[in-house]
Amino acid sequence: MNLSAIMDEVASVLGEITGLNVFAYPPATLSPPAGYVSYPASVDFDAAYGRGVDRITGLPIALLAGEPTEPSTRDQVATWAAGAGGQSVKARMEAHTWTSCDDLTVTSCSFDVETVAGVDYLAAAFTADIIGSGRE
């Protein structure tokens, strides 16, 4: 598996969500609603004999909405965090047919306030685990 290719593909899939601009790397600035793919907790090699399987654990995906105290912001992140639906990160990611890996599973979503250029935004922070061939 190639980490760059996976990050690019994740950003591309999430970019299909209406009105969402997603970067395949942590950008210097962004204008919500937007998001980015960051770097994983680990890349584990040789999970199966003979370079058969590699795993990427804890790939962070951050989506930023509006001001944390606005009801519309709550509504926005609720659609992203839903388990199903057209705006659901989990549903969209797991329905996609991956070319950069064998499978991607969204394992969690947490919420926090993230400051970008001095402005606070509500962030939905997703985590994904990826599995794929150790051979390219």
N, CA, C and O atoms as a GROMACS GRO file, in nm:
protein
  544
    1MET      N    1   0.084  -0.118   0.000
    1MET     CA    2   0.000   0.000   0.000
    1MET      C    3   0.088   0.124   0.000
    1MET      O    4   0.200   0.124   0.051
    2ASN      N    5   0.035   0.227  -0.058
    2ASN     CA    6   0.105   0.354  -0.064
    2ASN      C    7   0.024   0.457   0.014
    2ASN      O    8  -0.089   0.488  -0.022
    3LEU      N    9   0.081   0.510   0.123
    3LEU     CA   10   0.010   0.603   0.209
    3LEU      C   11  -0.039   0.726   0.133
    3LEU      O   12  -0.152   0.769   0.154
    4SER      N   13   0.043   0.782   0.047
    4SER     CA   14   0.002   0.899  -0.031
    4SER      C   15  -0.121   0.870  -0.116
    4SER      O   16  -0.214   0.950  -0.122
    5ALA      N   17  -0.122   0.755  -0.181
    5ALA     CA   18  -0.236   0.717  -0.267
    5ALA      C   19  -0.362   0.699  -0.184
    5ALA      O   20  -0.471   0.737  -0.227
    6ILE      N   21  -0.349   0.642  -0.066
    6ILE     CA   22  -0.466   0.623   0.021
    6ILE      C   23  -0.519   0.758   0.067
    6ILE      O   24  -0.640   0.782   0.062
    7MET      N   25  -0.431   0.847   0.111
    7MET     CA   26  -0.474   0.980   0.155
    7MET      C   27  -0.542   1.056   0.042
    7MET      O   28  -0.643   1.124   0.065
    8ASP      N   29  -0.488   1.046  -0.080
    8ASP     CA   30  -0.550   1.110  -0.197
    8ASP      C   31  -0.689   1.054  -0.223
    8ASP      O   32  -0.783   1.129  -0.249
    9GLU      N   33  -0.702   0.922  -0.217
    9GLU     CA   34  -0.831   0.860  -0.246
    9GLU      C   35  -0.934   0.893  -0.139
    9GLU      O   36  -1.050   0.918  -0.172
   10VAL      N   37  -0.894   0.894  -0.012
   10VAL     CA   38  -0.986   0.931   0.097
   10VAL      C   39  -1.038   1.073   0.074
   10VAL      O   40  -1.158   1.097   0.083
   11ALA      N   41  -0.949   1.166   0.044
   11ALA     CA   42  -0.989   1.304   0.019
   11ALA      C   43  -1.084   1.314  -0.100
   11ALA      O   44  -1.181   1.389  -0.097
   12SER      N   45  -1.056   1.238  -0.204
   12SER     CA   46  -1.142   1.239  -0.322
   12SER      C   47  -1.282   1.188  -0.291
   12SER      O   48  -1.381   1.247  -0.333
   13VAL      N   49  -1.291   1.079  -0.217
   13VAL     CA   50  -1.422   1.021  -0.181
   13VAL      C   51  -1.501   1.120  -0.096
   13VAL      O   52  -1.619   1.143  -0.121
   14LEU      N   53  -1.437   1.178   0.005
   14LEU     CA   54  -1.507   1.273   0.092
   14LEU      C   55  -1.540   1.403   0.020
   14LEU      O   56  -1.636   1.471   0.057
   15GLY      N   57  -1.464   1.437  -0.081
   15GLY     CA   58  -1.493   1.556  -0.160
   15GLY      C   59  -1.624   1.545  -0.237
   15GLY      O   60  -1.675   1.646  -0.288
   16GLU      N   61  -1.679   1.425  -0.247
   16GLU     CA   62  -1.807   1.404  -0.313
   16GLU      C   63  -1.925   1.445  -0.224
   16GLU      O   64  -2.038   1.454  -0.272
   17ILE      N   65  -1.900   1.469  -0.095
   17ILE     CA   66  -2.006   1.517  -0.006
   17ILE      C   67  -2.035   1.662  -0.042
   17ILE      O   68  -1.943   1.744  -0.050
   18THR      N   69  -2.159   1.693  -0.062
   18THR     CA   70  -2.201   1.825  -0.108
   18THR      C   71  -2.143   1.938  -0.023
   18THR      O   72  -2.160   1.940   0.099
   19GLY      N   73  -2.075   2.031  -0.090
   19GLY     CA   74  -2.025   2.150  -0.025
   19GLY      C   75  -1.898   2.133   0.057
   19GLY      O   76  -1.855   2.227   0.123
   20LEU      N   77  -1.838   2.015   0.055
   20LEU     CA   78  -1.722   1.987   0.139
   20LEU      C   79  -1.594   1.985   0.056
   20LEU      O   80  -1.586   1.912  -0.043
   21ASN      N   81  -1.497   2.065   0.095
   21ASN     CA   82  -1.367   2.068   0.030
   21ASN      C   83  -1.268   1.994   0.120
   21ASN      O   84  -1.246   2.035   0.234
   22VAL      N   85  -1.209   1.885   0.070
   22VAL     CA   86  -1.122   1.802   0.154
   22VAL      C   87  -0.982   1.797   0.094
   22VAL      O   88  -0.964   1.773  -0.025
   23PHE      N   89  -0.882   1.821   0.180
   23PHE     CA   90  -0.742   1.815   0.143
   23PHE      C   91  -0.686   1.678   0.178
   23PHE      O   92  -0.728   1.616   0.276
   24ALA      N   93  -0.592   1.629   0.099
   24ALA     CA   94  -0.530   1.498   0.121
   24ALA      C   95  -0.411   1.506   0.217
   24ALA      O   96  -0.331   1.413   0.227
   25TYR      N   97  -0.400   1.617   0.287
   25TYR     CA   98  -0.289   1.644   0.380
   25TYR      C   99  -0.337   1.757   0.472
   25TYR      O  100  -0.433   1.826   0.439
   26PRO      N  101  -0.271   1.778   0.585
   26PRO     CA  102  -0.309   1.890   0.672
   26PRO      C  103  -0.268   2.023   0.607
   26PRO      O  104  -0.149   2.049   0.593
   27PRO      N  105  -0.364   2.108   0.568
   27PRO     CA  106  -0.332   2.234   0.502
   27PRO      C  107  -0.294   2.344   0.601
   27PRO      O  108  -0.325   2.334   0.720
   28ALA      N  109  -0.230   2.447   0.552
   28ALA     CA  110  -0.195   2.561   0.636
   28ALA      C  111  -0.320   2.640   0.673
   28ALA      O  112  -0.332   2.690   0.785
   29THR      N  113  -0.414   2.652   0.580
   29THR     CA  114  -0.541   2.720   0.607
   29THR      C  115  -0.651   2.648   0.531
   29THR      O  116  -0.626   2.578   0.433
   30LEU      N  117  -0.773   2.667   0.578
   30LEU     CA  118  -0.890   2.615   0.507
   30LEU      C  119  -1.011   2.698   0.545
   30LEU      O  120  -1.008   2.771   0.644
   31SER      N  121  -1.116   2.686   0.468
   31SER     CA  122  -1.239   2.760   0.493
   31SER      C  123  -1.354   2.660   0.503
   31SER      O  124  -1.397   2.606   0.401
   32PRO      N  125  -1.404   2.635   0.624
   32PRO     CA  126  -1.511   2.538   0.644
   32PRO      C  127  -1.640   2.575   0.570
   32PRO      O  128  -1.665   2.693   0.546
   33PRO      N  129  -1.721   2.476   0.535
   33PRO     CA  130  -1.701   2.335   0.567
   33PRO      C  131  -1.590   2.274   0.482
   33PRO      O  132  -1.593   2.280   0.358
   34ALA      N  133  -1.496   2.218   0.548
   34ALA     CA  134  -1.380   2.159   0.481
   34ALA      C  135  -1.320   2.054   0.571
   34ALA      O  136  -1.359   2.038   0.687
   35GLY      N  137  -1.223   1.982   0.517
   35GLY     CA  138  -1.157   1.880   0.597
   35GLY      C  139  -1.022   1.844   0.541
   35GLY      O  140  -0.978   1.896   0.439
   36TYR      N  141  -0.957   1.754   0.612
   36TYR     CA  142  -0.827   1.707   0.568
   36TYR      C  143  -0.800   1.569   0.623
   36TYR      O  144  -0.857   1.527   0.724
   37VAL      N  145  -0.712   1.500   0.553
   37VAL     CA  146  -0.664   1.368   0.595
   37VAL      C  147  -0.526   1.392   0.657
   37VAL      O  148  -0.443   1.461   0.597
   38SER      N  149  -0.502   1.336   0.774
   38SER     CA  150  -0.374   1.353   0.840
   38SER      C  151  -0.297   1.221   0.840
   38SER      O  152  -0.331   1.129   0.765
   39TYR      N  153  -0.196   1.213   0.923
   39TYR     CA  154  -0.106   1.098   0.921
   39TYR      C  155  -0.147   0.993   1.024
   39TYR      O  156  -0.188   1.029   1.135
   40PRO      N  157  -0.137   0.866   0.990
   40PRO     CA  158  -0.188   0.760   1.077
   40PRO      C  159  -0.103   0.738   1.202
   40PRO      O  160   0.012   0.782   1.211
   41ALA      N  161  -0.164   0.669   1.297
   41ALA     CA  162  -0.093   0.632   1.419
   41ALA      C  163   0.021   0.537   1.387
   41ALA      O  164   0.129   0.547   1.444
   42SER      N  165  -0.003   0.443   1.294
   42SER     CA  166   0.103   0.350   1.257
   42SER      C  167   0.074   0.283   1.123
   42SER      O  168  -0.040   0.275   1.078
   43VAL      N  169   0.181   0.234   1.063
   43VAL     CA  170   0.174   0.146   0.947
   43VAL      C  171   0.241   0.017   0.991
   43VAL      O  172   0.359   0.015   1.025
   44ASP      N  173   0.164  -0.091   0.990
   44ASP     CA  174   0.215  -0.220   1.036
   44ASP      C  175   0.235  -0.312   0.917
   44ASP      O  176   0.144  -0.333   0.836
   45PHE      N  177   0.354  -0.365   0.906
   45PHE     CA  178   0.390  -0.449   0.791
   45PHE      C  179   0.379  -0.597   0.824
   45PHE      O  180   0.387  -0.638   0.940
   46ASP      N  181   0.360  -0.676   0.719
   46ASP     CA  182   0.369  -0.822   0.726
   46ASP      C  183   0.270  -0.886   0.823
   46ASP      O  184   0.307  -0.973   0.901
   47ALA      N  185   0.144  -0.843   0.818
   47ALA     CA  186   0.041  -0.904   0.901
   47ALA      C  187   0.006  -1.044   0.852
   47ALA      O  188  -0.060  -1.120   0.923
   48ALA      N  189   0.049  -1.077   0.734
   48ALA     CA  190   0.032  -1.212   0.681
   48ALA      C  191   0.164  -1.256   0.618
   48ALA      O  192   0.246  -1.172   0.581
   49TYR      N  193   0.184  -1.382   0.608
   49TYR     CA  194   0.308  -1.441   0.560
   49TYR      C  195   0.346  -1.387   0.422
   49TYR      O  196   0.259  -1.367   0.336
   50GLY      N  197   0.474  -1.365   0.401
   50GLY     CA  198   0.527  -1.331   0.269
   50GLY      C  199   0.483  -1.195   0.216
   50GLY      O  200   0.456  -1.182   0.097
   51ARG      N  201   0.475  -1.093   0.303
   51ARG     CA  202   0.434  -0.958   0.263
   51ARG      C  203   0.291  -0.954   0.214
   51ARG      O  204   0.254  -0.867   0.135
   52GLY      N  205   0.209  -1.047   0.259
   52GLY     CA  206   0.072  -1.057   0.211
   52GLY      C  207  -0.018  -0.943   0.251
   52GLY      O  208  -0.101  -0.900   0.171
   53VAL      N  209  -0.005  -0.891   0.375
   53VAL     CA  210  -0.098  -0.789   0.423
   53VAL      C  211  -0.024  -0.685   0.508
   53VAL      O  212   0.056  -0.719   0.595
   54ASP      N  213  -0.052  -0.559   0.480
   54ASP     CA  214  -0.009  -0.448   0.564
   54ASP      C  215  -0.134  -0.380   0.620
   54ASP      O  216  -0.242  -0.389   0.561
   55ARG      N  217  -0.118  -0.313   0.734
   55ARG     CA  218  -0.229  -0.243   0.797
   55ARG      C  219  -0.188  -0.100   0.830
   55ARG      O  220  -0.076  -0.074   0.873
   56ILE      N  221  -0.280  -0.009   0.809
   56ILE     CA  222  -0.264   0.128   0.855
   56ILE      C  223  -0.368   0.147   0.965
   56ILE      O  224  -0.488   0.129   0.942
   57THR      N  225  -0.321   0.184   1.082
   57THR     CA  226  -0.408   0.196   1.197
   57THR      C  227  -0.422   0.343   1.236
   57THR      O  228  -0.323   0.416   1.246
   58GLY      N  229  -0.546   0.384   1.258
   58GLY     CA  230  -0.572   0.518   1.310
   58GLY      C  231  -0.548   0.631   1.213
   58GLY      O  232  -0.485   0.730   1.251
   59LEU      N  233  -0.594   0.620   1.088
   59LEU     CA  234  -0.582   0.730   0.993
   59LEU      C  235  -0.682   0.839   1.032
   59LEU      O  236  -0.803   0.815   1.028
   60PRO      N  237  -0.633   0.958   1.070
   60PRO     CA  238  -0.723   1.066   1.112
   60PRO      C  239  -0.781   1.143   0.994
   60PRO      O  240  -0.710   1.176   0.898
   61ILE      N  241  -0.910   1.169   1.002
   61ILE     CA  242  -0.980   1.248   0.902
   61ILE      C  243  -1.057   1.355   0.980
   61ILE      O  244  -1.146   1.321   1.058
   62ALA      N  245  -1.024   1.480   0.959
   62ALA     CA  246  -1.090   1.589   1.032
   62ALA      C  247  -1.179   1.669   0.937
   62ALA      O  248  -1.135   1.713   0.831
   63LEU      N  249  -1.304   1.686   0.976
   63LEU     CA  250  -1.398   1.769   0.902
   63LEU      C  251  -1.439   1.885   0.991
   63LEU      O  252  -1.485   1.864   1.103
   64LEU      N  253  -1.423   2.007   0.942
   64LEU     CA  254  -1.454   2.126   1.020
   64LEU      C  255  -1.580   2.193   0.966
   64LEU      O  256  -1.595   2.215   0.846
   65ALA      N  257  -1.669   2.224   1.061
   65ALA     CA  258  -1.794   2.292   1.026
   65ALA      C  259  -1.782   2.438   1.068
   65ALA      O  260  -1.675   2.498   1.053
   66GLY      N  261  -1.888   2.495   1.119
   66GLY     CA  262  -1.888   2.636   1.155
   66GLY      C  263  -1.859   2.662   1.301
   66GLY      O  264  -1.791   2.585   1.368
   67GLU      N  265  -1.913   2.772   1.349
   67GLU     CA  266  -1.894   2.814   1.487
   67GLU      C  267  -1.955   2.709   1.581
   67GLU      O  268  -2.069   2.666   1.560
   68PRO      N  269  -1.881   2.669   1.683
   68PRO     CA  270  -1.926   2.560   1.770
   68PRO      C  271  -2.061   2.582   1.839
   68PRO      O  272  -2.129   2.485   1.873
   69THR      N  273  -2.101   2.708   1.859
   69THR     CA  274  -2.225   2.735   1.933
   69THR      C  275  -2.348   2.752   1.844
   69THR      O  276  -2.456   2.780   1.895
   70GLU      N  277  -2.332   2.737   1.714
   70GLU     CA  278  -2.445   2.755   1.621
   70GLU      C  279  -2.520   2.624   1.600
   70GLU      O  280  -2.458   2.520   1.577
   71PRO      N  281  -2.655   2.627   1.607
   71PRO     CA  282  -2.734   2.505   1.581
   71PRO      C  283  -2.708   2.446   1.442
   71PRO      O  284  -2.710   2.324   1.426
   72SER      N  285  -2.683   2.530   1.343
   72SER     CA  286  -2.658   2.480   1.207
   72SER      C  287  -2.528   2.400   1.202
   72SER      O  288  -2.515   2.306   1.124
   73THR      N  289  -2.431   2.436   1.286
   73THR     CA  290  -2.306   2.361   1.294
   73THR      C  291  -2.332   2.222   1.351
   73THR      O  292  -2.282   2.122   1.301
   74ARG      N  293  -2.412   2.218   1.456
   74ARG     CA  294  -2.449   2.088   1.515
   74ARG      C  295  -2.517   2.001   1.410
   74ARG      O  296  -2.487   1.882   1.398
   75ASP      N  297  -2.609   2.060   1.335
   75ASP     CA  298  -2.681   1.984   1.233
   75ASP      C  299  -2.586   1.931   1.126
   75ASP      O  300  -2.602   1.819   1.078
   76GLN      N  301  -2.486   2.013   1.088
   76GLN     CA  302  -2.389   1.972   0.986
   76GLN      C  303  -2.307   1.853   1.034
   76GLN      O  304  -2.297   1.753   0.963
   77VAL      N  305  -2.248   1.862   1.152
   77VAL     CA  306  -2.163   1.751   1.199
   77VAL      C  307  -2.246   1.627   1.228
   77VAL      O  308  -2.195   1.515   1.219
   78ALA      N  309  -2.373   1.645   1.263
   78ALA     CA  310  -2.460   1.529   1.287
   78ALA      C  311  -2.479   1.448   1.160
   78ALA      O  312  -2.484   1.325   1.165
   79THR      N  313  -2.490   1.516   1.044
   79THR     CA  314  -2.506   1.442   0.919
   79THR      C  315  -2.377   1.368   0.884
   79THR      O  316  -2.382   1.256   0.832
   80TRP      N  317  -2.261   1.430   0.912
   80TRP     CA  318  -2.133   1.363   0.885
   80TRP      C  319  -2.114   1.242   0.976
   80TRP      O  320  -2.061   1.140   0.933
   81ALA      N  321  -2.157   1.254   1.102
   81ALA     CA  322  -2.135   1.149   1.200
   81ALA      C  323  -2.241   1.039   1.198
   81ALA      O  324  -2.229   0.939   1.268
   82ALA      N  325  -2.344   1.057   1.117
   82ALA     CA  326  -2.450   0.955   1.108
   82ALA      C  327  -2.393   0.825   1.052
   82ALA      O  328  -2.296   0.826   0.976
   83GLY      N  329  -2.454   0.716   1.089
   83GLY     CA  330  -2.410   0.586   1.039
   83GLY      C  331  -2.456   0.555   0.899
   83GLY      O  332  -2.407   0.461   0.836
   84ALA      N  333  -2.553   0.633   0.849
   84ALA     CA  334  -2.608   0.610   0.716
   84ALA      C  335  -2.649   0.744   0.656
   84ALA      O  336  -2.659   0.845   0.725
   85GLY      N  337  -2.672   0.743   0.525
   85GLY     CA  338  -2.717   0.863   0.457
   85GLY      C  339  -2.612   0.918   0.362
   85GLY      O  340  -2.495   0.881   0.369
   86GLY      N  341  -2.654   1.006   0.274
   86GLY     CA  342  -2.567   1.060   0.170
   86GLY      C  343  -2.454   1.147   0.221
   86GLY      O  344  -2.352   1.161   0.152
   87GLN      N  345  -2.468   1.205   0.339
   87GLN     CA  346  -2.363   1.290   0.396
   87GLN      C  347  -2.280   1.215   0.500
   87GLN      O  348  -2.183   1.270   0.553
   88SER      N  349  -2.316   1.091   0.528
   88SER     CA  350  -2.246   1.011   0.629
   88SER      C  351  -2.106   0.973   0.583
   88SER      O  352  -2.088   0.913   0.478
   89VAL      N  353  -2.007   1.010   0.663
   89VAL     CA  354  -1.868   0.976   0.632
   89VAL      C  355  -1.852   0.824   0.633
   89VAL      O  356  -1.793   0.767   0.540
   90LYS      N  357  -1.902   0.758   0.736
   90LYS     CA  358  -1.888   0.613   0.747
   90LYS      C  359  -1.953   0.542   0.628
   90LYS      O  360  -1.891   0.456   0.565
   91ALA      N  361  -2.076   0.579   0.597
   91ALA     CA  362  -2.147   0.513   0.487
   91ALA      C  363  -2.077   0.536   0.353
   91ALA      O  364  -2.060   0.443   0.274
   92ARG      N  365  -2.036   0.659   0.328
   92ARG     CA  366  -1.972   0.691   0.200
   92ARG      C  367  -1.838   0.618   0.186
   92ARG      O  368  -1.809   0.562   0.080
   93MET      N  369  -1.758   0.620   0.292
   93MET     CA  370  -1.625   0.558   0.286
   93MET      C  371  -1.635   0.406   0.269
   93MET      O  372  -1.559   0.346   0.194
   94GLU      N  373  -1.729   0.346   0.340
   94GLU     CA  374  -1.737   0.200   0.337
   94GLU      C  375  -1.812   0.147   0.216
   94GLU      O  376  -1.805   0.027   0.187
   95ALA      N  377  -1.885   0.233   0.144
   95ALA     CA  378  -1.952   0.192   0.020
   95ALA      C  379  -1.858   0.202  -0.100
   95ALA      O  380  -1.884   0.143  -0.205
   96HIS      N  381  -1.751   0.278  -0.084
   96HIS     CA  382  -1.658   0.302  -0.194
   96HIS      C  383  -1.578   0.175  -0.228
   96HIS      O  384  -1.542   0.099  -0.139
   97THR      N  385  -1.552   0.154  -0.356
   97THR     CA  386  -1.466   0.046  -0.400
   97THR      C  387  -1.325   0.102  -0.409
   97THR      O  388  -1.294   0.180  -0.499
   98TRP      N  389  -1.240   0.061  -0.318
   98TRP     CA  390  -1.105   0.117  -0.304
   98TRP      C  391  -1.010   0.061  -0.407
   98TRP      O  392  -1.012  -0.058  -0.438
   99THR      N  393  -0.925   0.149  -0.461
   99THR     CA  394  -0.821   0.106  -0.554
   99THR      C  395  -0.682   0.114  -0.490
   99THR      O  396  -0.589   0.045  -0.533
  100SER      N  397  -0.667   0.198  -0.386
  100SER     CA  398  -0.537   0.216  -0.321
  100SER      C  399  -0.514   0.118  -0.207
  100SER      O  400  -0.404   0.110  -0.153
  101CYS      N  401  -0.617   0.042  -0.171
  101CYS     CA  402  -0.608  -0.056  -0.063
  101CYS      C  403  -0.718  -0.159  -0.083
  101CYS      O  404  -0.800  -0.147  -0.175
  102ASP      N  405  -0.720  -0.261   0.002
  102ASP     CA  406  -0.825  -0.362  -0.008
  102ASP      C  407  -0.952  -0.321   0.065
  102ASP      O  408  -1.062  -0.346   0.016
  103ASP      N  409  -0.937  -0.257   0.182
  103ASP     CA  410  -1.055  -0.221   0.260
  103ASP      C  411  -1.022  -0.107   0.356
  103ASP      O  412  -0.910  -0.097   0.406
  104LEU      N  413  -1.120  -0.022   0.379
  104LEU     CA  414  -1.108   0.087   0.476
  104LEU      C  415  -1.232   0.083   0.564
  104LEU      O  416  -1.345   0.075   0.514
  105THR      N  417  -1.212   0.087   0.695
  105THR     CA  418  -1.322   0.086   0.791
  105THR      C  419  -1.312   0.210   0.879
  105THR      O  420  -1.209   0.235   0.940
  106VAL      N  421  -1.420   0.286   0.885
  106VAL     CA  422  -1.426   0.401   0.975
  106VAL      C  423  -1.460   0.345   1.113
  106VAL      O  424  -1.565   0.284   1.131
  107THR      N  425  -1.370   0.366   1.208
  107THR     CA  426  -1.385   0.302   1.340
  107THR      C  427  -1.441   0.393   1.447
  107THR      O  428  -1.495   0.343   1.546
  108SER      N  429  -1.428   0.526   1.431
  108SER     CA  430  -1.479   0.615   1.536
  108SER      C  431  -1.496   0.757   1.484
  108SER      O  432  -1.444   0.795   1.379
  109CYS      N  433  -1.571   0.834   1.562
  109CYS     CA  434  -1.586   0.978   1.538
  109CYS      C  435  -1.592   1.046   1.674
  109CYS      O  436  -1.668   1.005   1.761
  110SER      N  437  -1.511   1.148   1.691
  110SER     CA  438  -1.514   1.228   1.813
  110SER      C  439  -1.526   1.374   1.773
  110SER      O  440  -1.513   1.409   1.656
  111PHE      N  441  -1.551   1.460   1.872
  111PHE     CA  442  -1.576   1.600   1.842
  111PHE      C  443  -1.485   1.687   1.927
  111PHE      O  444  -1.454   1.654   2.042
  112ASP      N  445  -1.443   1.800   1.869
  112ASP     CA  446  -1.356   1.893   1.939
  112ASP      C  447  -1.368   2.029   1.871
  112ASP      O  448  -1.427   2.041   1.764
  113VAL      N  449  -1.313   2.129   1.934
  113VAL     CA  450  -1.304   2.261   1.874
  113VAL      C  451  -1.162   2.277   1.821
  113VAL      O  452  -1.066   2.260   1.895
  114GLU      N  453  -1.150   2.310   1.693
  114GLU     CA  454  -1.020   2.329   1.630
  114GLU      C  455  -1.009   2.475   1.586
  114GLU      O  456  -1.101   2.530   1.526
  115THR      N  457  -0.896   2.536   1.615
  115THR     CA  458  -0.873   2.675   1.580
  115THR      C  459  -0.788   2.682   1.453
  115THR      O  460  -0.679   2.625   1.447
  116VAL      N  461  -0.839   2.753   1.354
  116VAL     CA  462  -0.769   2.774   1.227
  116VAL      C  463  -0.762   2.924   1.204
  116VAL      O  464  -0.865   2.991   1.198
  117ALA      N  465  -0.642   2.977   1.190
  117ALA     CA  466  -0.620   3.120   1.168
  117ALA      C  467  -0.694   3.205   1.270
  117ALA      O  468  -0.751   3.309   1.237
  118GLY      N  469  -0.694   3.160   1.396
  118GLY     CA  470  -0.754   3.236   1.504
  118GLY      C  471  -0.904   3.223   1.518
  118GLY      O  472  -0.964   3.292   1.601
  119VAL      N  473  -0.967   3.137   1.437
  119VAL     CA  474  -1.112   3.119   1.442
  119VAL      C  475  -1.143   2.977   1.489
  119VAL      O  476  -1.083   2.880   1.441
  120ASP      N  477  -1.237   2.964   1.584
  120ASP     CA  478  -1.276   2.833   1.636
  120ASP      C  479  -1.383   2.770   1.547
  120ASP      O  480  -1.480   2.835   1.509
  121TYR      N  481  -1.364   2.643   1.516
  121TYR     CA  482  -1.460   2.565   1.439
  121TYR      C  483  -1.488   2.434   1.510
  121TYR      O  484  -1.399   2.379   1.576
  122LEU      N  485  -1.610   2.384   1.498
  122LEU     CA  486  -1.639   2.252   1.550
  122LEU      C  487  -1.584   2.149   1.452
  122LEU      O  488  -1.610   2.156   1.332
  123ALA      N  489  -1.508   2.054   1.504
  123ALA     CA  490  -1.447   1.951   1.420
  123ALA      C  491  -1.504   1.815   1.454
  123ALA      O  492  -1.520   1.779   1.571
  124ALA      N  493  -1.536   1.739   1.350
  124ALA     CA  494  -1.570   1.598   1.364
  124ALA      C  495  -1.445   1.522   1.322
  124ALA      O  496  -1.404   1.528   1.206
  125ALA      N  497  -1.386   1.451   1.417
  125ALA     CA  498  -1.260   1.380   1.392
  125ALA      C  499  -1.287   1.231   1.378
  125ALA      O  500  -1.320   1.162   1.475
  126PHE      N  501  -1.273   1.182   1.256
  126PHE     CA  502  -1.296   1.040   1.227
  126PHE      C  503  -1.163   0.966   1.228
  126PHE      O  504  -1.058   1.024   1.201
  127THR      N  505  -1.169   0.838   1.258
  127THR     CA  506  -1.052   0.752   1.253
  127THR      C  507  -1.085   0.632   1.165
  127THR      O  508  -1.194   0.575   1.175
  128ALA      N  509  -0.991   0.595   1.079
  128ALA     CA  510  -1.012   0.482   0.989
  128ALA      C  511  -0.895   0.384   0.999
  128ALA      O  512  -0.781   0.425   1.023
  129ASP      N  513  -0.924   0.258   0.981
  129ASP     CA  514  -0.823   0.153   0.972
  129ASP      C  515  -0.828   0.097   0.830
  129ASP      O  516  -0.935   0.080   0.772
  130ILE      N  517  -0.710   0.069   0.776
  130ILE     CA  518  -0.698   0.027   0.637
  130ILE      C  519  -0.617  -0.102   0.630
  130ILE      O  520  -0.524  -0.122   0.708
  131ILE      N  521  -0.654  -0.188   0.537
  131ILE     CA  522  -0.580  -0.311   0.514
  131ILE      C  523  -0.558  -0.325   0.363
  131ILE      O  524  -0.643  -0.289   0.282
  132GLY      N  525  -0.441  -0.379   0.329
  132GLY     CA  526  -0.413  -0.398   0.188
  132GLY      C  527  -0.289  -0.482   0.168
  132GLY      O  528  -0.223  -0.523   0.263
  133SER      N  529  -0.259  -0.507   0.045
  133SER     CA  530  -0.146  -0.591   0.010
  133SER      C  531  -0.014  -0.526   0.048
  133SER      O  532   0.004  -0.405   0.033
  134GLY      N  533   0.077  -0.607   0.098
  134GLY     CA  534   0.212  -0.560   0.128
  134GLY      C  535   0.295  -0.547   0.002
  134GLY      O  536   0.403  -0.488   0.004
  135ARG      N  537   0.246  -0.602  -0.106
  135ARG     CA  538   0.313  -0.594  -0.236
  135ARG      C  539   0.238  -0.493  -0.320
  135ARG      O  540   0.115  -0.490  -0.318
  136GLU      N  541   0.309  -0.412  -0.395
  136GLU     CA  542   0.242  -0.313  -0.481
  136GLU      C  543   0.234  -0.364  -0.621
  136GLU      O  544   0.181  -0.296  -0.708
   0.00000   0.00000   0.00000
